[in-house]
Amino acid sequence: MKIKDCFVLSEIGGSYIVVPTGSETVDLNGMITLNETGHFMWNILLEDTDKDKLIEAFMKEYDVDRETVSQDIDEFIEKLKSIGAICE
């Protein structure tokens, strides 16, 4: 899975904002705000990856157990899918 090229991440005043570009703006009229962990995951998803690699990266970066991070990743991925920001 990977973030589609038509979604751009910017840092504005310490906040991470995702905005669609091109034809994606028709389907998603607005922007998405990410927290620090969302930003961390977004950066990993800029390259083609899988859930196991995301879990390993999170466990290396944060003090979190596998079950918790797996659930959090599932929720984040579902949100990205719902706005069409991710391709598998």
Protein Blocks (a to p, Z undefined) as FASTA:
>chain_A
ZZdfkbccddeehiacdddehjllmmmgcdddddfklmmmmmmmmpccdfklmmmmmmmm
pccdfklmmmmmmmmmmmmmmnopacZZ
